[in-house]
């Protein structure tokens, strides 16, 4: 009798998510998610943001005008504001510094803060 109950429980657990033509039954998926939340607690979900790896020419000209009005400039701030990768903004700010349009206020291995001249 105990073996039958264990076998039935295993069958029920394996049938929690039913795949029908690559579609998950939403109700069963939600119940499975609730069970997991009860067992393991709430889990944080992360959303990935697709950012442009290249700096468009129109955005570059806009940034050159905008940067002159800013007090402190960081690559992270500009990248988040304009949906461009942080590495792209770092390269752009370093080129502006080489051109003499920016000066570096503070610098560390991870963060560089610039100020317009």
MOPAC internal coordinates of N, CA, C and O (Angstrom, degrees):
PM7 1SCF
backbone

  N    0.0000 0     0.00 0     0.00 0    0    0    0
  C    1.4477 1     0.00 0     0.00 0    1    0    0
  C    1.5318 1   110.42 1     0.00 0    2    1    0
  O    1.2310 1   120.37 1   137.11 1    3    2    1
  N    1.3307 1   116.90 1   -42.89 1    3    2    1
  C    1.4573 1   120.95 1  -179.26 1    5    3    2
  C    1.5203 1   110.72 1   -66.39 1    6    5    3
  O    1.2310 1   120.44 1   144.80 1    7    6    5
  N    1.3458 1   116.77 1   -35.20 1    7    6    5
  C    1.4626 1   120.31 1   179.42 1    9    7    6
  C    1.5201 1   110.60 1   -65.63 1   10    9    7
  O    1.2310 1   120.49 1   140.28 1   11   10    9
  N    1.3345 1   116.66 1   -39.72 1   11   10    9
  C    1.4608 1   120.17 1  -179.89 1   13   11   10
  C    1.5214 1   110.91 1   -64.11 1   14   13   11
  O    1.2310 1   120.29 1   139.00 1   15   14   13
  N    1.3315 1   117.06 1   -41.00 1   15   14   13
  C    1.4630 1   120.44 1   179.12 1   17   15   14
  C    1.5248 1   110.83 1   -63.52 1   18   17   15
  O    1.2310 1   120.54 1   137.69 1   19   18   17
  N    1.3376 1   116.58 1   -42.31 1   19   18   17
  C    1.4526 1   120.17 1   179.19 1   21   19   18
  C    1.5264 1   110.55 1   -63.93 1   22   21   19
  O    1.2310 1   120.33 1   138.04 1   23   22   21
  N    1.3323 1   116.98 1   -41.96 1   23   22   21
  C    1.4658 1   120.85 1   179.82 1   25   23   22
  C    1.5306 1   110.45 1   -65.24 1   26   25   23
  O    1.2310 1   120.41 1   139.79 1   27   26   25
  N    1.3482 1   116.82 1   -40.21 1   27   26   25
  C    1.4607 1   120.41 1   178.60 1   29   27   26
  C    1.5281 1   110.76 1   -65.57 1   30   29   27
  O    1.2310 1   119.94 1   139.35 1   31   30   29
  N    1.3427 1   117.72 1   -40.65 1   31   30   29
  C    1.4564 1   121.14 1   178.21 1   33   31   30
  C    1.5200 1   111.03 1   -63.86 1   34   33   31
  O    1.2310 1   120.14 1   139.66 1   35   34   33
  N    1.3400 1   117.33 1   -40.34 1   35   34   33
  C    1.4573 1   120.57 1   178.77 1   37   35   34
  C    1.5222 1   110.78 1   -64.75 1   38   37   35
  O    1.2310 1   120.42 1   141.07 1   39   38   37
  N    1.3364 1   116.81 1   -38.93 1   39   38   37
  C    1.4600 1   120.45 1   178.60 1   41   39   38
  C    1.5285 1   110.17 1   -65.42 1   42   41   39
  O    1.2310 1   120.42 1   138.44 1   43   42   41
  N    1.3352 1   116.81 1   -41.56 1   43   42   41
  C    1.4568 1   120.63 1  -179.76 1   45   43   42
  C    1.5302 1   109.97 1   -64.55 1   46   45   43
  O    1.2310 1   119.92 1   137.15 1   47   46   45
  N    1.3514 1   117.76 1   -42.85 1   47   46   45
  C    1.4586 1   121.18 1   179.45 1   49   47   46
  C    1.5189 1   111.38 1   -63.78 1   50   49   47
  O    1.2310 1   119.81 1   140.88 1   51   50   49
  N    1.3207 1   117.97 1   -39.12 1   51   50   49
  C    1.4571 1   120.35 1  -179.13 1   53   51   50
  C    1.5229 1   111.95 1   -73.98 1   54   53   51
  O    1.2310 1   119.85 1   159.97 1   55   54   53
  N    1.3327 1   117.89 1   -20.03 1   55   54   53
  C    1.4535 1   121.30 1  -179.27 1   57   55   54
  C    1.5312 1   112.61 1   -97.79 1   58   57   55
  O    1.2310 1   120.11 1  -170.04 1   59   58   57
  N    1.3484 1   117.40 1     9.96 1   59   58   57
  C    1.4629 1   119.93 1  -179.12 1   61   59   58
  C    1.5268 1   111.71 1   -59.49 1   62   61   59
  O    1.2310 1   119.88 1   134.95 1   63   62   61
  N    1.3125 1   117.83 1   -45.05 1   63   62   61
  C    1.4531 1   121.44 1   177.96 1   65   63   62
  C    1.5217 1   108.98 1  -107.43 1   66   65   63
  O    1.2310 1   120.92 1   -58.39 1   67   66   65
  N    1.3146 1   115.84 1   121.61 1   67   66   65
  C    1.4522 1   120.92 1  -179.15 1   69   67   66
  C    1.5147 1   108.13 1  -108.70 1   70   69   67
  O    1.2310 1   120.47 1   -54.41 1   71   70   69
  N    1.3293 1   116.70 1   125.59 1   71   70   69
  C    1.4526 1   121.80 1   178.91 1   73   71   70
  C    1.5172 1   108.58 1   -98.93 1   74   73   71
  O    1.2310 1   121.12 1   -59.98 1   75   74   73
  N    1.3180 1   115.47 1   120.02 1   75   74   73
  C    1.4514 1   121.04 1   179.02 1   77   75   74
  C    1.5146 1   107.76 1  -126.15 1   78   77   75
  O    1.2310 1   120.41 1   -74.60 1   79   78   77
  N    1.3349 1   116.82 1   105.40 1   79   78   77
  C    1.4688 1   122.47 1  -177.66 1   81   79   78
  C    1.5298 1   111.14 1    55.03 1   82   81   79
  O    1.2310 1   121.07 1  -132.31 1   83   82   81
  N    1.3394 1   115.55 1    47.69 1   83   82   81
  C    1.4646 1   123.17 1   178.60 1   85   83   82
  C    1.5211 1   113.61 1    61.33 1   86   85   83
  O    1.2310 1   119.51 1  -157.49 1   87   86   85
  N    1.3089 1   118.53 1    22.51 1   87   86   85
  C    1.4565 1   122.74 1   175.07 1   89   87   86
  C    1.5193 1   108.52 1  -117.38 1   90   89   87
  O    1.2310 1   120.97 1   -45.55 1   91   90   89
  N    1.3061 1   115.74 1   134.45 1   91   90   89
  C    1.4580 1   120.36 1  -179.59 1   93   91   90
  C    1.5199 1   108.09 1   -92.70 1   94   93   91
  O    1.2310 1   121.11 1   -45.22 1   95   94   93
  N    1.3169 1   115.48 1   134.78 1   95   94   93
  C    1.4533 1   119.83 1   176.48 1   97   95   94
  C    1.5278 1   107.67 1   -65.48 1   98   97   95
  O    1.2310 1   120.50 1   -63.38 1   99   98   97
  N    1.3215 1   116.66 1   116.62 1   99   98   97
  C    1.4576 1   121.90 1  -172.77 1  101   99   98
  C    1.5226 1   113.07 1   -61.12 1  102  101   99
  O    1.2310 1   120.35 1   140.85 1  103  102  101
  N    1.3049 1   116.94 1   -39.15 1  103  102  101
  C    1.4670 1   119.84 1  -178.01 1  105  103  102
  C    1.5202 1   110.12 1   -65.44 1  106  105  103
  O    1.2310 1   120.78 1   135.05 1  107  106  105
  N    1.3180 1   116.11 1   -44.95 1  107  106  105
  C    1.4586 1   119.12 1  -179.96 1  109  107  106
  C    1.5217 1   111.37 1   -67.84 1  110  109  107
  O    1.2310 1   120.16 1   145.06 1  111  110  109
  N    1.3076 1   117.30 1   -34.94 1  111  110  109
  C    1.4585 1   120.39 1   177.99 1  113  111  110
  C    1.5221 1   110.57 1   -66.06 1  114  113  111
  O    1.2310 1   120.24 1   139.56 1  115  114  113
  N    1.3301 1   117.15 1   -40.44 1  115  114  113
  C    1.4602 1   120.29 1   179.30 1  117  115  114
  C    1.5159 1   111.38 1   -67.02 1  118  117  115
  O    1.2310 1   120.11 1   140.13 1  119  118  117
  N    1.3285 1   117.39 1   -39.87 1  119  118  117
  C    1.4687 1   119.28 1   178.25 1  121  119  118
  C    1.5263 1   110.17 1   -66.17 1  122  121  119
  O    1.2310 1   120.36 1   141.74 1  123  122  121
  N    1.3322 1   116.92 1   -38.26 1  123  122  121
  C    1.4597 1   120.19 1   177.59 1  125  123  122
  C    1.5261 1   110.16 1   -64.11 1  126  125  123
  O    1.2310 1   120.33 1   140.36 1  127  126  125
  N    1.3157 1   116.98 1   -39.64 1  127  126  125
  C    1.4572 1   121.76 1   178.90 1  129  127  126
  C    1.5278 1   110.83 1   -64.41 1  130  129  127
  O    1.2310 1   120.58 1   139.24 1  131  130  129
  N    1.3306 1   116.50 1   -40.76 1  131  130  129
  C    1.4721 1   119.97 1   177.79 1  133  131  130
  C    1.5204 1   111.25 1   -64.04 1  134  133  131
  O    1.2310 1   120.65 1   139.36 1  135  134  133
  N    1.3320 1   116.37 1   -40.64 1  135  134  133
  C    1.4613 1   119.97 1   178.45 1  137  135  134
  C    1.5240 1   110.33 1   -62.09 1  138  137  135
  O    1.2310 1   120.77 1   137.01 1  139  138  137
  N    1.3284 1   116.13 1   -42.99 1  139  138  137
  C    1.4596 1   120.50 1  -179.91 1  141  139  138
  C    1.5291 1   110.28 1   -65.51 1  142  141  139
  O    1.2310 1   120.15 1   142.14 1  143  142  141
  N    1.3487 1   117.32 1   -37.86 1  143  142  141
  C    1.4614 1   121.09 1   179.58 1  145  143  142
  C    1.5236 1   110.57 1   -65.47 1  146  145  143
  O    1.2310 1   120.77 1   140.95 1  147  146  145
  N    1.3369 1   116.13 1   -39.05 1  147  146  145
  C    1.4678 1   119.09 1   178.23 1  149  147  146
  C    1.5168 1   110.67 1   -66.50 1  150  149  147
  O    1.2310 1   121.06 1   141.12 1  151  150  149
  N    1.3225 1   115.59 1   -38.88 1  151  150  149
  C    1.4551 1   119.83 1  -175.29 1  153  151  150
  C    1.5312 1   111.79 1   -75.81 1  154  153  151
  O    1.2310 1   120.30 1   134.13 1  155  154  153
  N    1.3208 1   117.04 1   -45.87 1  155  154  153
  C    1.4622 1   120.94 1  -173.14 1  157  155  154
  C    1.5212 1   114.31 1  -108.12 1  158  157  155
  O    1.2310 1   119.06 1   172.37 1  159  158  157
  N    1.3046 1   119.40 1    -7.63 1  159  158  157
  C    1.4525 1   122.05 1  -176.69 1  161  159  158
  C    1.5201 1   110.31 1    89.64 1  162  161  159
  O    1.2310 1   120.66 1    -0.39 1  163  162  161
  N    1.3131 1   116.34 1   179.61 1  163  162  161
  C    1.4591 1   120.18 1  -179.00 1  165  163  162
  C    1.5147 1   109.98 1   -71.09 1  166  165  163
  O    1.2310 1   121.61 1   -37.57 1  167  166  165
  N    1.3086 1   114.52 1   142.43 1  167  166  165
  C    1.4566 1   120.98 1  -179.75 1  169  167  166
  C    1.5184 1   107.85 1  -118.98 1  170  169  167
  O    1.2310 1   120.37 1   -47.40 1  171  170  169
  N    1.3015 1   116.90 1   132.60 1  171  170  169
  C    1.4638 1   121.11 1   179.48 1  173  171  170
  C    1.5153 1   109.75 1   -76.20 1  174  173  171
  O    1.2310 1   120.77 1   -40.70 1  175  174  173
  N    1.3088 1   116.13 1   139.30 1  175  174  173
  C    1.4515 1   120.66 1   176.28 1  177  175  174
  C    1.5228 1   108.46 1  -110.31 1  178  177  175
  O    1.2310 1   120.95 1   -38.62 1  179  178  177
  N    1.2985 1   115.78 1   141.38 1  179  178  177
  C    1.4534 1   121.37 1  -179.72 1  181  179  178
  C    1.5164 1   109.66 1  -109.32 1  182  181  179
  O    1.2310 1   121.01 1   -39.94 1  183  182  181
  N    1.3018 1   115.68 1   140.06 1  183  182  181
  C    1.4468 1   120.26 1   175.54 1  185  183  182
  C    1.5203 1   108.41 1  -105.82 1  186  185  183
  O    1.2310 1   120.79 1   -48.32 1  187  186  185
  N    1.3176 1   116.10 1   131.68 1  187  186  185
  C    1.4499 1   119.26 1   177.94 1  189  187  186
  C    1.5207 1   109.06 1   -90.27 1  190  189  187
  O    1.2310 1   121.35 1   -39.16 1  191  190  189
  N    1.2985 1   115.02 1   140.84 1  191  190  189
  C    1.4552 1   121.32 1   179.70 1  193  191  190
  C    1.5201 1   107.90 1  -112.05 1  194  193  191
  O    1.2310 1   120.95 1   -53.76 1  195  194  193
  N    1.3194 1   115.78 1   126.24 1  195  194  193
  C    1.4514 1   119.97 1   176.77 1  197  195  194
  C    1.5236 1   108.27 1   -83.43 1  198  197  195
  O    1.2310 1   120.97 1   -59.17 1  199  198  197
  N    1.3143 1   115.76 1   120.83 1  199  198  197
  C    1.4584 1   120.50 1  -179.85 1  201  199  198
  C    1.5073 1   109.27 1  -118.29 1  202  201  199
  O    1.2310 1   121.52 1   -28.50 1  203  202  201
  N    1.3178 1   114.70 1   151.50 1  203  202  201
  C    1.4473 1   121.43 1  -176.86 1  205  203  202
  C    1.5302 1   110.30 1   -73.50 1  206  205  203
  O    1.2310 1   119.39 1   -51.36 1  207  206  205
  N    1.3455 1   118.77 1   128.64 1  207  206  205
  C    1.4656 1   120.10 1  -179.92 1  209  207  206
  C    1.5294 1   113.42 1   -79.37 1  210  209  207
  O    1.2310 1   120.17 1   166.95 1  211  210  209
  N    1.3227 1   117.27 1   -13.05 1  211  210  209
  C    1.4628 1   121.05 1  -178.99 1  213  211  210
  C    1.5194 1   109.90 1  -117.74 1  214  213  211
  O    1.2310 1   121.11 1   -28.11 1  215  214  213
  N    1.3006 1   115.48 1   151.89 1  215  214  213
  C    1.4553 1   121.39 1   179.81 1  217  215  214
  C    1.5287 1   108.35 1   -95.78 1  218  217  215
  O    1.2310 1   119.85 1   -68.55 1  219  218  217
  N    1.3362 1   117.90 1   111.45 1  219  218  217
  C    1.4646 1   119.75 1   178.83 1  221  219  218
  C    1.5316 1   110.87 1   -63.34 1  222  221  219
  O    1.2310 1   120.74 1   -28.81 1  223  222  221
  N    1.3115 1   116.19 1   151.19 1  223  222  221
  C    1.4603 1   121.33 1  -177.58 1  225  223  222
  C    1.5256 1   111.65 1   -61.97 1  226  225  223
  O    1.2310 1   120.49 1   140.60 1  227  226  225
  N    1.3345 1   116.67 1   -39.40 1  227  226  225
  C    1.4664 1   119.68 1   179.38 1  229  227  226
  C    1.5244 1   111.45 1   -64.00 1  230  229  227
  O    1.2310 1   120.40 1   140.91 1  231  230  229
  N    1.3258 1   116.83 1   -39.09 1  231  230  229
  C    1.4631 1   120.63 1   178.49 1  233  231  230
  C    1.5247 1   110.52 1   -69.84 1  234  233  231
  O    1.2310 1   120.59 1   143.89 1  235  234  233
  N    1.3289 1   116.47 1   -36.11 1  235  234  233
  C    1.4600 1   120.00 1   179.62 1  237  235  234
  C    1.5260 1   110.89 1   -63.39 1  238  237  235
  O    1.2310 1   119.89 1   135.80 1  239  238  237
  N    1.3220 1   117.82 1   -44.20 1  239  238  237
  C    1.4644 1   120.23 1   178.71 1  241  239  238
  C    1.5311 1   110.89 1   -66.21 1  242  241  239
  O    1.2310 1   120.71 1   142.29 1  243  242  241
  N    1.3286 1   116.25 1   -37.71 1  243  242  241
  C    1.4609 1   120.47 1   177.70 1  245  243  242
  C    1.5277 1   110.65 1   -64.28 1  246  245  243
  O    1.2310 1   120.40 1   138.34 1  247  246  245
  N    1.3312 1   116.84 1   -41.66 1  247  246  245
  C    1.4658 1   120.97 1  -179.98 1  249  247  246
  C    1.5195 1   111.28 1   -67.07 1  250  249  247
  O    1.2310 1   119.94 1   141.52 1  251  250  249
  N    1.3182 1   117.72 1   -38.48 1  251  250  249
  C    1.4621 1   120.51 1   179.69 1  253  251  250
  C    1.5350 1   111.18 1   -60.74 1  254  253  251
  O    1.2310 1   120.37 1   143.20 1  255  254  253
  N    1.3461 1   116.90 1   -36.80 1  255  254  253
  C    1.4642 1   120.58 1   177.30 1  257  255  254
  C    1.5297 1   111.07 1   -74.00 1  258  257  255
  O    1.2310 1   120.95 1   138.60 1  259  258  257
  N    1.3239 1   115.78 1   -41.40 1  259  258  257
  C    1.4623 1   122.13 1  -175.04 1  261  259  258
  C    1.5244 1   112.45 1   -70.55 1  262  261  259
  O    1.2310 1   120.36 1   145.33 1  263  262  261
  N    1.3164 1   116.92 1   -34.67 1  263  262  261
  C    1.4626 1   121.47 1  -175.32 1  265  263  262
  C    1.5274 1   111.64 1   -64.84 1  266  265  263
  O    1.2310 1   119.96 1   148.49 1  267  266  265
  N    1.3063 1   117.68 1   -31.51 1  267  266  265
  C    1.4645 1   120.51 1   179.67 1  269  267  266
  C    1.5118 1   113.68 1   -63.68 1  270  269  267
  O    1.2310 1   120.00 1   156.95 1  271  270  269
  N    1.3119 1   117.60 1   -23.05 1  271  270  269
  C    1.4664 1   122.16 1  -178.14 1  273  271  270
  C    1.5238 1   113.44 1   -91.72 1  274  273  271
  O    1.2310 1   120.45 1   166.14 1  275  274  273
  N    1.3387 1   116.74 1   -13.86 1  275  274  273
  C    1.4641 1   120.99 1  -175.27 1  277  275  274
  C    1.5307 1   110.97 1   -83.44 1  278  277  275
  O    1.2310 1   120.63 1   -28.02 1  279  278  277
  N    1.3271 1   116.40 1   151.98 1  279  278  277
  C    1.4594 1   121.20 1   178.75 1  281  279  278
  C    1.5210 1   111.51 1   -87.88 1  282  281  279
  O    1.2310 1   120.32 1   129.86 1  283  282  281
  N    1.3184 1   117.00 1   -50.14 1  283  282  281
  C    1.4570 1   122.14 1   179.45 1  285  283  282
  C    1.5229 1   108.25 1  -128.64 1  286  285  283
  O    1.2310 1   120.64 1   -44.38 1  287  286  285
  N    1.3205 1   116.37 1   135.62 1  287  286  285
  C    1.4578 1   120.99 1  -174.05 1  289  287  286
  C    1.5190 1   109.12 1  -125.01 1  290  289  287
  O    1.2310 1   120.63 1   -52.44 1  291  290  289
  N    1.3356 1   116.40 1   127.56 1  291  290  289
  C    1.4592 1   121.87 1   173.00 1  293  291  290
  C    1.5142 1   108.99 1  -126.34 1  294  293  291
  O    1.2310 1   120.59 1   -26.20 1  295  294  293
  N    1.3168 1   116.47 1   153.80 1  295  294  293
  C    1.4552 1   121.37 1  -179.44 1  297  295  294
  C    1.5278 1   111.15 1   -67.22 1  298  297  295
  O    1.2310 1   120.45 1   143.21 1  299  298  297
  N    1.3195 1   116.74 1   -36.79 1  299  298  297
  C    1.4661 1   120.23 1  -179.27 1  301  299  298
  C    1.5247 1   111.65 1   -63.69 1  302  301  299
  O    1.2310 1   120.83 1   137.81 1  303  302  301
  N    1.3107 1   116.03 1   -42.19 1  303  302  301
  C    1.4619 1   121.10 1  -179.07 1  305  303  302
  C    1.5294 1   110.99 1   -63.68 1  306  305  303
  O    1.2310 1   120.47 1   132.48 1  307  306  305
  N    1.3228 1   116.71 1   -47.52 1  307  306  305
  C    1.4633 1   120.44 1  -178.99 1  309  307  306
  C    1.5293 1   111.71 1   -67.76 1  310  309  307
  O    1.2310 1   120.26 1   142.08 1  311  310  309
  N    1.3221 1   117.10 1   -37.92 1  311  310  309
  C    1.4640 1   120.92 1  -179.41 1  313  311  310
  C    1.5249 1   111.11 1   -65.26 1  314  313  311
  O    1.2310 1   120.04 1   138.48 1  315  314  313
  N    1.3080 1   117.53 1   -41.52 1  315  314  313
  C    1.4623 1   120.81 1   179.44 1  317  315  314
  C    1.5272 1   111.08 1   -68.93 1  318  317  315
  O    1.2310 1   120.69 1   143.18 1  319  318  317
  N    1.3071 1   116.28 1   -36.82 1  319  318  317
  C    1.4638 1   121.03 1  -177.01 1  321  319  318
  C    1.5275 1   112.03 1   -70.64 1  322  321  319
  O    1.2310 1   120.29 1   143.35 1  323  322  321
  N    1.3354 1   117.06 1   -36.65 1  323  322  321
  C    1.4594 1   120.69 1  -173.45 1  325  323  322
  C    1.5258 1   113.98 1  -111.20 1  326  325  323
  O    1.2310 1   119.31 1  -170.59 1  327  326  325
  N    1.3169 1   118.91 1     9.41 1  327  326  325
  C    1.4761 1   124.55 1   177.22 1  329  327  326
  C    1.5211 1   112.05 1    55.59 1  330  329  327
  O    1.2310 1   121.18 1  -128.78 1  331  330  329
  N    1.3208 1   115.34 1    51.22 1  331  330  329
  C    1.4584 1   122.75 1   176.12 1  333  331  330
  C    1.5212 1   106.53 1  -126.50 1  334  333  331
  O    1.2310 1   120.11 1   -27.47 1  335  334  333
  N    1.3132 1   117.40 1   152.53 1  335  334  333
  C    1.4639 1   120.32 1   180.00 1  337  335  334
  C    1.5245 1   111.37 1   -63.73 1  338  337  335
  O    1.2310 1   121.58 1   -30.17 1  339  338  337
  N    1.3154 1   114.58 1   149.83 1  339  338  337
  C    1.4564 1   120.98 1  -178.29 1  341  339  338
  C    1.5310 1   110.10 1   -65.39 1  342  341  339
  O    1.2310 1   120.26 1   140.92 1  343  342  341
  N    1.3151 1   117.11 1   -39.08 1  343  342  341
  C    1.4652 1   120.12 1  -179.93 1  345  343  342
  C    1.5255 1   111.14 1   -62.33 1  346  345  343
  O    1.2310 1   120.38 1   143.19 1  347  346  345
  N    1.3223 1   116.88 1   -36.81 1  347  346  345
  C    1.4645 1   120.69 1   177.68 1  349  347  346
  C    1.5158 1   110.65 1   -65.20 1  350  349  347
  O    1.2310 1   120.42 1   137.38 1  351  350  349
  N    1.3179 1   116.80 1   -42.62 1  351  350  349
  C    1.4608 1   120.63 1   178.99 1  353  351  350
  C    1.5295 1   111.49 1   -66.74 1  354  353  351
  O    1.2310 1   120.15 1   143.80 1  355  354  353
  N    1.3373 1   117.32 1   -36.20 1  355  354  353
  C    1.4594 1   120.23 1   178.21 1  357  355  354
  C    1.5259 1   110.25 1   -61.25 1  358  357  355
  O    1.2310 1   120.84 1   134.58 1  359  358  357
  N    1.3277 1   115.99 1   -45.42 1  359  358  357
  C    1.4641 1   120.21 1   179.32 1  361  359  358
  C    1.5264 1   110.91 1   -63.11 1  362  361  359
  O    1.2310 1   120.59 1   138.82 1  363  362  361
  N    1.3293 1   116.48 1   -41.18 1  363  362  361
  C    1.4615 1   120.95 1   179.69 1  365  363  362
  C    1.5291 1   111.08 1   -63.00 1  366  365  363
  O    1.2310 1   120.43 1   135.70 1  367  366  365
  N    1.3266 1   116.79 1   -44.30 1  367  366  365
  C    1.4658 1   120.35 1  -179.80 1  369  367  366
  C    1.5268 1   111.41 1   -66.85 1  370  369  367
  O    1.2310 1   120.37 1   144.12 1  371  370  369
  N    1.3316 1   116.89 1   -35.88 1  371  370  369
  C    1.4587 1   119.54 1   177.76 1  373  371  370
  C    1.5253 1   111.63 1   -68.04 1  374  373  371
  O    1.2310 1   120.17 1   144.82 1  375  374  373
  N    1.3494 1   117.29 1   -35.18 1  375  374  373
  C    1.4598 1   119.38 1   176.43 1  377  375  374
  C    1.5323 1   110.67 1   -68.02 1  378  377  375
  O    1.2310 1   120.51 1   141.32 1  379  378  377
  N    1.3320 1   116.62 1   -38.68 1  379  378  377
  C    1.4667 1   119.38 1   176.35 1  381  379  378
  C    1.5279 1   111.19 1   -64.51 1  382  381  379
  O    1.2310 1   120.49 1   144.54 1  383  382  381
  N    1.3211 1   116.67 1   -35.46 1  383  382  381
  C    1.4603 1   120.29 1   177.15 1  385  383  382
  C    1.5277 1   110.21 1   -67.12 1  386  385  383
  O    1.2310 1   120.31 1   140.53 1  387  386  385
  N    1.3199 1   117.02 1   -39.47 1  387  386  385
  C    1.4635 1   120.67 1   178.41 1  389  387  386
  C    1.5327 1   111.10 1   -66.59 1  390  389  387
  O    1.2310 1   120.45 1   147.11 1  391  390  389
  N    1.3316 1   116.75 1   -32.89 1  391  390  389
  C    1.4632 1   121.29 1   177.28 1  393  391  390
  C    1.5255 1   111.86 1   -73.41 1  394  393  391
  O    1.2310 1   120.12 1   162.77 1  395  394  393
  N    1.3211 1   117.38 1   -17.23 1  395  394  393
  C    1.4574 1   121.37 1   178.58 1  397  395  394
  C    1.5186 1   113.59 1    93.40 1  398  397  395
  O    1.2310 1   119.90 1  -167.26 1  399  398  397
  N    1.3172 1   117.80 1    12.74 1  399  398  397
  C    1.4645 1   120.80 1  -179.56 1  401  399  398
  C    1.5264 1   112.30 1   -89.82 1  402  401  399
  O    1.2310 1   120.52 1   162.18 1  403  402  401
  N    1.3313 1   116.62 1   -17.82 1  403  402  401
  C    1.4635 1   121.68 1   178.89 1  405  403  402
  C    1.5194 1   109.33 1  -126.68 1  406  405  403
  O    1.2310 1   121.18 1   -27.30 1  407  406  405
  N    1.3089 1   115.35 1   152.70 1  407  406  405
  C    1.4580 1   120.68 1   171.15 1  409  407  406
  C    1.5247 1   108.01 1  -125.92 1  410  409  407
  O    1.2310 1   121.16 1   -34.31 1  411  410  409
  N    1.3065 1   115.38 1   145.69 1  411  410  409
  C    1.4565 1   120.63 1  -177.01 1  413  411  410
  C    1.5271 1   109.45 1   -86.61 1  414  413  411
  O    1.2310 1   121.27 1   -55.85 1  415  414  413
  N    1.3486 1   115.17 1   124.15 1  415  414  413
  C    1.4719 1   120.99 1   179.63 1  417  415  414
  C    1.5239 1   109.78 1   -85.98 1  418  417  415
  O    1.2310 1   121.28 1   124.67 1  419  418  417
  N    1.3278 1   115.15 1   -55.33 1  419  418  417
  C    1.4596 1   121.24 1  -177.85 1  421  419  418
  C    1.5167 1   108.19 1  -133.87 1  422  421  419
  O    1.2310 1   121.41 1   -29.51 1  423  422  421
  N    1.3233 1   114.91 1   150.49 1  423  422  421
  C    1.4517 1   118.17 1  -177.39 1  425  423  422
  C    1.5236 1   110.42 1  -148.66 1  426  425  423
  O    1.2310 1   121.48 1   -40.73 1  427  426  425
  N    1.3098 1   114.76 1   139.27 1  427  426  425
  C    1.4576 1   121.48 1   171.53 1  429  427  426
  C    1.5274 1   106.41 1  -140.99 1  430  429  427
  O    1.2310 1   120.45 1     4.46 1  431  430  429
  N    1.3130 1   116.74 1  -175.54 1  431  430  429
  C    1.4655 1   118.72 1  -178.81 1  433  431  430
  C    1.5236 1   112.07 1   -68.33 1  434  433  431
  O    1.2310 1   119.83 1   153.87 1  435  434  433
  N    1.3196 1   117.93 1   -26.13 1  435  434  433
  C    1.4572 1   121.36 1  -177.38 1  437  435  434
  C    1.5226 1   114.57 1  -106.92 1  438  437  435
  O    1.2310 1   120.04 1   149.81 1  439  438  437
  N    1.2932 1   117.54 1   -30.19 1  439  438  437
  C    1.4627 1   120.48 1  -171.70 1  441  439  438
  C    1.5265 1   110.35 1  -129.05 1  442  441  439
  O    1.2310 1   121.57 1   -47.11 1  443  442  441
  N    1.3175 1   114.61 1   132.89 1  443  442  441
  C    1.4557 1   121.09 1   175.35 1  445  443  442
  C    1.5176 1   107.91 1  -125.58 1  446  445  443
  O    1.2310 1   120.57 1   -52.09 1  447  446  445
  N    1.3113 1   116.52 1   127.91 1  447  446  445
  C    1.4611 1   122.21 1  -179.53 1  449  447  446
  C    1.5280 1   107.69 1  -109.71 1  450  449  447
  O    1.2310 1   121.21 1   -51.83 1  451  450  449
  N    1.3222 1   115.28 1   128.17 1  451  450  449
  C    1.4600 1   121.05 1  -177.82 1  453  451  450
  C    1.5216 1   110.40 1  -113.92 1  454  453  451
  O    1.2310 1   121.73 1   -19.36 1  455  454  453
  N    1.3473 1   114.30 1   160.64 1  455  454  453
  C    1.4446 1   122.58 1   177.52 1  457  455  454
  C    1.5237 1   107.10 1  -136.94 1  458  457  455
  O    1.2310 1   119.38 1   -44.45 1  459  458  457
  N    1.3369 1   118.80 1   135.55 1  459  458  457
  C    1.4654 1   118.59 1   178.28 1  461  459  458
  C    1.5184 1   111.65 1   -70.14 1  462  461  459
  O    1.2310 1   120.95 1   -31.16 1  463  462  461
  N    1.3272 1   115.78 1   148.84 1  463  462  461
  C    1.4702 1   120.29 1   179.55 1  465  463  462
  C    1.4985 1   110.82 1   -87.70 1  466  465  463
  O    1.2310 1   120.10 1   180.00 1  467  466  465

